[in-house]
């Protein structure tokens, strides 16, 4: 008698439809998880609005519950209420942390509140090595002892942390988030130099300030934190998800469609939208979003990923998909994650002409792609494969869509609403 396999969900995409209509963007995945962790800094009830209905939010909510919080997620209002107790647990278990790398962001708040944190070394997307050295060295500067024991990162502060000057060798988002949330309750002044300038970092800083933190230089490469004795709960609206907005923009261009992307901030996507204009798209920016229309086959565009305000690495797979059916050839250079080109071999199954060499990919545009079974290797790779499937001949079945569900709320419903032919199936 055979052993039955667990059901695996997939997306079945039938190509050929032009996308048109309006789609609304929710709060940013890369922000809301860090805002949830920051709520740990203040006993009482913090409310976060604009919360996307994605798998990672559910995982983080469960993590917070295990730390002693009560978490209520109201799907109707897209809001979270996080009731934080006076006394927190300080251990973040492996079974949750392994599912989502962003869970490392509880490290800073737990050390600040409990003087101790035990956080399992995280998992997450298979897009390359993302070491914790900058997290550890920065916390060391604040007077925290950190060591690895039985798969857990154990951080201990003997008394209140002391402000310090910290230089980041690389503008690490994760390390900066942990150093911010640790230093807001430290004694004295902390200066973080070579800090990232992503909108999600600005969003976290704004929430911390609303909680009573004192942070200068928000949006710049130098953040100055003056420690305070305590913080208080707040209500905060999550910044719109620029990567989801960018994905819809590319979807409009690749299908030669006409899509209004509502609740999106064009200023957060300046370079990516400029690349779409170079590819031949028309973009109209309004007060509540932007409209992308394309009336021709896209022209190939070169892309070089860099920390913000450079071209975002999280839109690189979508642009490789765009270039795969464009006229001409383009070079895509990935400077942030060495394994981000893993999905190229899946794109080749659809007939794409892509050659990789180190952190460069040469994409020669094809007249068309051909539907085939493919596998999503991470959140954005999955989105890129779906976009390719939208213009491929026949049916493209994208497996391992749990990755996509981690970053895109109502992905199938939104695409269907724009006229895309896609459905979720048990495979």
N, C-alpha and C positions, 0 to 999 in steps of 0.2 A: 504493500500500500504506500503510495507516494505521500510526501509531505507537502501540504499546500503552501504556496507563497503568499505573503501579505500583499494586499492590493496596493498598487502604486498608481498615483494619479498622473495624467499627462494632458497636454493641450493638443487638440487636433485642429490644425490651421489649414484652411483652404485658400490658396492665393488667388489674386486677380481683382479684388475689390478695392476701389478708391475710398479712402477714409474722408468723411466730411461730417461737420457738426461741431458741437461744443463738449468739452470734457473739463471737469473741475479737479484741481489738484488738492490733495489733502496736506496735512502737516508732514514735515520731513522725517523720514525714518532715521536719518543720521543725526537728528537733533532730539527727537522726542525721547529716545532711550536714555540719553544723557540727562535730560530734564527730569525724567523719572528718578534717576539715581540721585540727582541733586536735591530732590525733595527730602531725602534722608537727613539732610543737614539741619532741619528744623522740626521739632516736635509739633504735632498738630496736623491739620488737614490742608494740604496743598492741592489745588485744582489745575489741571493742564487741559487746555482745549485744542481743537484742531488735531486730534489724535487719529492717525491712520489705523484702519482695521487690518492689521497685518500680524503675521505669526510672531514676529520678534517682540511686539508689544505684549502679547500674551505670555511669552517666556519671561520677559522682564517683570511683568506683574506678579508672576508666580515666585520669582526670585525675591521680590520685595516682601511678599507674604511670608516667605520662609525666614526673612530677617525680622519679622514681627509686625509688619505693616498690614493694615486693611486696605485693599484696593478695589474700587468699584469702577468698572468700565461701562459707561453709558453709550452704546452704539448709536442710539438715536440722535444724541447731541454731540457725538464724537469727542467726548470728554472723559477724563480720568480724575477720580478723587482718591488721593493717597493720604491715609491717616497714619501718621508716623508716631510711634510710642516714645516715651521718655527714655526707655532702655531698649536698645536694639541688640539682636543677635549679630555676631560678627563673622559668620562663616557662610560663604557662597559656594554651594555644592557643585560638584563636578557634573552631575547629570543634567543640570541646566546650563552651566557655563560653557560646556563643550558644544552646545548647540548655537551659541551666539557670542562672537568675540566682543561685542559691545558691552557684555556683562562685566568686563574688567573695570568699567567706569564706576563701579561701586567701591573700588579700592580707596579712592581719595576721601569720599564722604564717611566711610566706616572708620578710617584712621582718625579723621577729624572728630567724629562723635564718640568713638569707643576706645581710642588710643590703640586699637588692635584690629587687624583685618586678616582673614584667611580666605583667599579667593583662589579657586582652582585655576590652573593655567588654562587659558581659554582656547576654544576651537574657532569655528566660523568658516568663511569662504576659503576655498583652496586657490588663492590667487597669488600666493607668495609668502615669504617669511616676513613677519611683522613682530620683531622682537620687543621685549619689554624693558630693554636696557635703559631707555630714556625715562620711563616711568620710575624705575628703581633708583637711578642716579639722582633724579630730581627730588624724590622723597628722602633720599640720604641727605641731601643738602638742607632739607627742612628738619633734620634730626631724627628721621625714622630709620630703624633697622629693618632690613628686608632680606629674607632668605627663602630658598625653595626647599620644601620638605614634603615628600610623598605626593608630589604632583600639585601641591598647593603653594601659592605665593603668600608668605606670612610676613605681615608688616606690623611692627611694634613701635609705638611712640612712648617714651618714658616721660609722661607729663605733656604739657601743651607744646605743640610744635613751635619752632622758631623761624620767623621769616628769613629768607636768604635770596641771594642773586643767583639765578639759574640761566645758563646758556644752553639752548637746545642745538645739538649738532645738525638736526633736521627738524623742520617745522611739523612735528608729530601732533596730529589732532588728538589721539587718545591720551598721550602723555600730558598734553596741555590741559585736557579736561580733568584728569586726575590731580594735577598740580594746582589747578584753580580751586577745585572743590576741597582740597586739603588745606590750602593756604588761607582761604577766607576766614577760617577760625584760628589761624596761627597767631602768635604774638609778633607784632612788628610788621615790617614791610617786606613783601616778596616781589621781586622783579623777574619776569619771564621774558628773556630775549630770544629773538628768532622764532617768535610764536606764530602759529598759522593764523590766517585772516579769513578763513571760511565763514560764510553766513551762519553756519551752525555753531561755531565758536562764539560769534557775536550774540546769537540767540541765548546760549548758556550764560554768558556774561550778563545779559539784560535780565534774565530771570534771577540770577544771584543778587544783582543790585536791587531788584524788587523785593528780595528777601532780607535786605539790609546790609549786603556786602558793599565794600568800597573798592571799586576797580577802576583804574584809569587806563587810558590808551586803548579802549575797546575798538576793535577793527584795525588796529595797527600791529606791527611786528614786535612791539614792546608793551607788555601788560604789567601794570603796577598794582599790586593788591595790598591794601592796608587792612591787616587782620582786625576782626571785631570779636567781641565776647560771645555773641549769640546771633542767630538768625531767626526769622519768623516765617510762617507759611505765607503763601501768596497764591494768586491766580494768574496764569500765564498762557498766552496763545502761541502755539508752535509755529515757527517760520514755515512758509510753504516749501514743499519738496522740489528743489530745483532740478534734481536728477529725474524725477518722474516727469516734471514739466519738459525737460530736455528730451526725454524718451518720446513723449507725444509729438514734440516738434519734429523729430527725425521720422516718426511714423507718418506724419503728414507729408513730409518731403519724399520719402521712399516710395509711397503709393501714389505720388502726384495728386495729393488730396488738398483739402481746404479745411483746416481745423482751428477752432478757437480754443486756446488753452486758458481757462479761467482760474482765478485765485493763484496766479503765478507772478513772479517778479523777474521781468526781463533783465534788470540790472544785475541779477545774480548769474546770468547766463550769457553775458555780453560776447565772449569769444566764441562760444558754441553757436549762438545765433548768427554771428558774423560769418562763421564757416558755412552755415546753411545758405546765407545770402550768396556767398561765393559759389556754392553748388547750384544756384539758380532759383532759390526760393524767394518768395515775397513775404516780408514780415511787417506787420502793423502792430505797434505797441500801444496799448490802451491803459486806462487807470487800474483795471482789474485783471490784467493778463496780456496776452498777445495772440495774434492770429498768424498762422503759417499756411501759405498756399504755394503750390508748385504746379506749373503747367507744362513741364518738359521733363525729359529724362535728366536726372541729376548729373552734374559735372563732378569728377573726382576732386577731393580736397585733402591736402596734407594736414596731419594732426600731430601735435607734440604735447603729451600730457605733462602737466606741471602743477605744483600746489596752487591753490587759489591766490590771485585771480586768474591763473593760467587755465588751460583747457582741462576739464575734470576727467580723471582716469575712469570714473564711473560712467562716462558717456563714450568711452573708447570703443567698446564692442558694438554699440549701436551705429557709430560712424563707420566702422569696418563693414558692417552689413550694408550701409548706404553706398559706400565705395564699391562694394562687390557687384552692384548693378549699374554703376555710373559709367559715363563716357570718360575714357582716359585711364590713367593710372595714378596712384597716390601712395605716399609713404606715411605710415603711422608709426610714431615713436613712443614707446611706453617707458617713462622714467621713474615710475613709482612702484609697480608690482611686477616682479620678474616672471610670474607664472600667469599673467593675465591673458597671454596669447593661447592658453590651453584650449579655448573654445574654437580656435581657428580650424582645428582638425574636424570639428563638427560642422562648421560652415562649409568646409570643402566637400562634405557629403552632399551638400545641396548644389554642388557644381561651381562654387566660388573659386576664383584663381587668386590665392593668397600664399605668399612665400614669406617665412619668418627667418630672421637671422639675429640672434641675440634679442635686443630690445627694439628691433625694427621689424615692421611687416610691410611688404610691398603688395599692394592690392591692385590687380588689373581688372577693370570693370568688364562684366559679361553682359551679353544681350539679355540673358534671363537665367534664373535658377530653376532647379527641379526638386520638387518635394521629396523628402526622405525622412526616415526616423533619425532623430538627433537627441543629444543629452545635454541638459543645462548643467554647467559645472559651477556656476555661481549666480548670484542675483542678476547682475547686469549682462552676463553672457546669455542667460536664459531670455532676457528681454531682447537682446540682439538677435537671437535665433528666431524668436517669434516675429520680429520685424522682417527678417529675411523670408520667413514662411509666408508673410502677407503678399509678397511679390513673386513667390516661387510658383511654378506650374504644378498643379495637382495638390496633394495633401502632404503637409509636414507635421509629423508627430513629435512633439517636444516632451521628453521624459524628465523626471526629477524636478517637477515644477514646484516642489516645496521651496526650492531656492527662490523662485520668482515670488511666491506668496510671502516670503520674508520681507520683500521690499516694495511690493505693489498691491495696494488695496483694490479689490473689485476689478482686477485686471481684465478678466474675460468679459464682465458686464460692460465695462467702459469701452473696450474695443468693439464689442457687438453694437453698442449704442452709436458708434461712429461708422457702422456699416461693415466692420470686419467680420469675416466668416471664421469663428473660432469657438470651440466648445471644450469643456473639461470632461475627460473620460477616465474610467478605470482601466488601467492597462495591466 
